[in-house]
Amino acid sequence: MNTLSEVTKHAKQQMRKAVDNTKRELATIRSSKATTSLLDTVRVDAYGQQMPLNQVASVNAPEPQLLTVQPWDKALIGGVEKAILTADLGLNPSNDGNLIRVPLPPLTEERRKELVKIVHKLAEEGRIAVRHTRTEAISATKKVEHVSDDDKRRTDGEVQKLHDEAIEQIATIVAAKEEEIMEV
C-alpha cells in the first residue's frame, strides 16, 4: 500500500468483512425461533458430491417452531433427511414423501447457556480479526514513505476509530443474539 488513504480504506474493508463474517456465523446458531439460516451448515450427498442444502432444496420457516425443507429432486428426500439428522444440530426431521418437516424442540436452560458460550467464542474470533486488521494497518502506516509523522498519527487515529466502531458492532450483534437465545 502506497498511501495512507489506501491503508485506511483496506483496514475499513477488512474490518467490515470481520463483522459480516461474525454476523453470518452467529446466524447459524439456533435460538428459540426457527430461521432458515439454521440449516446453512448442512451438507447433502447429492449427485456424487457434498452440496449445501440450499442448493438442492428450498428451506422455509412457516411457523416459529418449524422448518420445512422441499427438495427439488424427490429422489434426494432421504439424503436430505439423513444430512439434517447427522448435522449435529439436535433436530429430528420427518418426511411425508414430498416435504421434510423439522420441528424445533424447546431449548433447555443448560443448552441455552452452552449456546451463549458458543456465541461469545465466535464473537471473540471476530474481535481478534478486527484487532489483527488494526495491527496490520498501523504497521503499514509506518512503512509509508514521504509522509509527515503527524499524518501517520492521524491515520493511526482513524484506524483506531474504525477498530472501535467494528468492536461496538460485534458487541451489539452478540447482545441481540444472546437475548434471542435466552428468550423463553
Backbone torsions as a table, in degrees:
resi	resn	phi	psi	omega
1	MET	NA	130.5	-171.5
2	ASN	-95.2	-28.7	-175.6
3	THR	-124.7	162.7	179.4
4	LEU	-66.3	-34.7	179.9
5	SER	-67.2	-33.7	176.3
6	GLU	-66.5	-39.1	178.3
7	VAL	-61.2	-47.7	-179.4
8	THR	-63.6	-44.4	-178.9
9	LYS	-62.0	-44.6	179.6
10	HIS	-63.5	-43.3	179.5
11	ALA	-61.8	-42.0	179.8
12	LYS	-62.2	-44.0	179.2
13	GLN	-62.3	-45.1	-178.0
14	GLN	-65.8	-39.8	179.4
15	MET	-68.0	-38.4	177.6
16	ARG	-62.9	-40.4	177.9
17	LYS	-62.1	-41.3	-179.7
18	ALA	-63.7	-42.6	178.9
19	VAL	-65.7	-45.6	179.9
20	ASP	-62.3	-40.4	179.2
21	ASN	-64.8	-41.6	177.6
22	THR	-62.0	-43.3	179.0
23	LYS	-61.2	-43.3	-179.8
24	ARG	-65.1	-43.0	179.4
25	GLU	-62.3	-43.0	-178.2
26	LEU	-69.0	-27.0	179.6
27	ALA	-66.3	-24.3	-178.9
28	THR	-83.2	-7.2	178.7
29	ILE	-84.9	132.2	-174.8
30	ARG	-70.2	136.7	171.0
31	SER	-120.6	-166.1	-177.5
32	SER	-77.3	-11.8	-179.9
33	LYS	-104.7	146.0	178.5
34	ALA	-76.1	128.3	172.1
35	THR	-132.4	145.4	-177.8
36	THR	-66.4	-25.8	-179.5
37	SER	-68.3	-13.7	178.0
38	LEU	-59.1	-32.2	-177.6
39	LEU	-97.7	10.9	-179.3
40	ASP	-61.2	-28.6	-176.9
41	THR	-85.9	-6.9	-177.6
42	VAL	-73.5	129.9	178.0
43	ARG	-115.8	134.5	-174.8
44	VAL	-112.5	137.2	171.8
45	ASP	-74.9	105.7	-177.9
46	ALA	-141.2	132.6	175.5
47	TYR	56.0	36.7	175.4
48	GLY	80.8	10.9	178.7
49	GLN	-150.7	165.7	176.9
50	GLN	-83.2	124.0	-178.8
51	MET	-126.9	147.1	174.5
52	PRO	-62.0	144.2	-177.9
53	LEU	-55.1	-40.3	-176.2
54	ASN	-69.6	-4.1	176.1
55	GLN	-97.4	-7.6	179.5
56	VAL	-123.6	-3.9	-177.4
57	ALA	-157.9	159.9	172.9
58	SER	-100.2	138.7	-178.0
59	VAL	-115.5	130.8	179.2
60	ASN	-131.2	159.0	176.0
61	ALA	-122.4	80.4	-176.3
62	PRO	-71.1	-24.4	179.4
63	GLU	-134.3	160.3	-179.0
64	PRO	-61.9	-24.5	-177.8
65	GLN	-114.8	19.6	-175.8
66	LEU	-144.0	136.2	170.3
67	LEU	-114.3	145.0	173.4
68	THR	-121.3	140.7	-179.9
69	VAL	-123.7	123.2	-178.9
70	GLN	-115.9	98.1	178.0
71	PRO	-64.0	141.9	179.9
72	TRP	-74.4	-29.3	177.2
73	ASP	-111.3	116.2	-176.3
74	LYS	-57.9	-27.1	-179.8
75	ALA	-66.0	-19.3	-177.2
76	LEU	-89.9	-2.9	-172.1
77	ILE	-57.6	-40.9	178.3
78	GLY	-66.4	-41.7	179.2
79	GLY	-65.3	-38.6	178.9
80	VAL	-66.0	-44.9	180.0
81	GLU	-61.0	-44.2	179.3
82	LYS	-63.2	-41.2	-179.8
83	ALA	-62.4	-40.0	179.0
84	ILE	-66.9	-41.0	178.4
85	LEU	-62.3	-43.2	-174.7
86	THR	-87.0	1.1	-178.0
87	ALA	-77.8	0.1	177.7
88	ASP	58.1	42.8	177.6
89	LEU	-104.4	-1.4	-179.1
90	GLY	72.4	29.4	-178.2
91	LEU	-112.8	146.2	178.5
92	ASN	-120.1	93.4	-179.4
93	PRO	-74.3	152.6	172.9
94	SER	-131.1	143.8	-175.4
95	ASN	-124.5	140.3	-179.5
96	ASP	-107.2	16.1	-179.6
97	GLY	99.5	-27.6	179.1
98	ASN	-119.5	-36.2	-171.0
99	LEU	-132.6	141.5	176.0
100	ILE	-104.6	124.8	176.6
101	ARG	-101.5	132.2	179.9
102	VAL	-122.0	92.3	178.0
103	PRO	-73.2	140.9	178.9
104	LEU	-96.9	113.6	177.7
105	PRO	-69.5	150.8	178.5
106	PRO	-63.5	145.1	-179.4
107	LEU	-80.4	139.5	174.3
108	THR	-80.5	162.5	179.4
109	GLU	-59.6	-41.3	-180.0
110	GLU	-62.6	-43.8	-179.8
111	ARG	-66.3	-37.1	177.4
112	ARG	-60.3	-43.7	-179.5
113	LYS	-65.7	-38.0	176.1
114	GLU	-61.9	-43.8	-179.9
115	LEU	-63.8	-37.7	178.5
116	VAL	-64.2	-38.8	177.2
117	LYS	-62.6	-41.4	178.5
118	ILE	-63.7	-41.1	178.4
119	VAL	-59.2	-45.6	-179.5
120	HIS	-65.7	-35.7	177.8
121	LYS	-65.0	-45.8	179.0
122	LEU	-64.8	-37.8	178.4
123	ALA	-64.5	-39.7	179.3
124	GLU	-63.7	-37.9	176.4
125	GLU	-61.5	-39.4	177.1
126	GLY	-64.8	-43.1	179.0
127	ARG	-64.6	-37.4	178.2
128	ILE	-63.3	-42.0	178.7
129	ALA	-62.0	-40.2	179.2
130	VAL	-65.8	-45.3	179.6
131	ARG	-63.6	-38.7	179.0
132	HIS	-62.6	-41.6	178.3
133	THR	-62.8	-41.9	178.3
134	ARG	-60.4	-45.1	-179.2
135	THR	-61.5	-44.1	178.2
136	GLU	-61.2	-43.4	-177.6
137	ALA	-65.3	-41.4	-179.3
138	ILE	-66.7	-39.5	178.0
139	SER	-69.8	-33.0	176.7
140	ALA	-67.9	-34.9	178.4
141	THR	-61.2	-41.3	-179.1
142	LYS	-64.5	-27.4	-176.7
143	LYS	-84.7	-13.7	-179.8
144	VAL	-69.0	131.8	-176.9
145	GLU	-101.0	161.7	175.7
146	HIS	62.4	37.6	178.8
147	VAL	-134.6	142.2	-178.2
148	SER	-69.8	157.0	178.2
149	ASP	-63.5	-33.2	178.0
150	ASP	-62.4	-42.5	178.5
151	ASP	-64.9	-38.7	178.4
152	LYS	-64.5	-42.6	178.4
153	ARG	-64.1	-39.6	178.9
154	ARG	-63.0	-42.7	178.1
155	THR	-64.0	-42.6	176.7
156	ASP	-58.6	-38.5	177.7
157	GLY	-65.3	-41.0	178.0
158	GLU	-63.4	-42.3	179.1
159	VAL	-63.6	-41.3	178.3
160	GLN	-63.0	-39.3	178.4
161	LYS	-64.2	-42.8	176.7
162	LEU	-61.1	-41.2	178.1
163	HIS	-59.9	-49.0	-178.4
164	ASP	-61.5	-40.2	179.1
165	GLU	-65.1	-42.9	-179.4
166	ALA	-65.0	-42.3	178.6
167	ILE	-62.9	-39.9	178.7
168	GLU	-65.1	-40.7	177.9
169	GLN	-61.6	-43.4	179.0
170	ILE	-63.0	-42.1	179.3
171	ALA	-61.5	-39.8	178.7
172	THR	-65.0	-44.6	179.5
173	ILE	-61.9	-44.5	-179.2
174	VAL	-63.7	-43.8	-179.9
175	ALA	-60.8	-42.5	179.4
176	ALA	-65.2	-43.1	-179.3
177	LYS	-66.5	-41.3	179.3
178	GLU	-62.3	-42.4	178.0
179	GLU	-63.2	-41.2	179.5
180	GLU	-63.1	-41.5	-179.2
181	ILE	-69.1	-42.8	-175.2
182	MET	-77.7	-12.4	178.2
183	GLU	-65.2	130.8	-177.3
184	VAL	-96.5	NA	NA
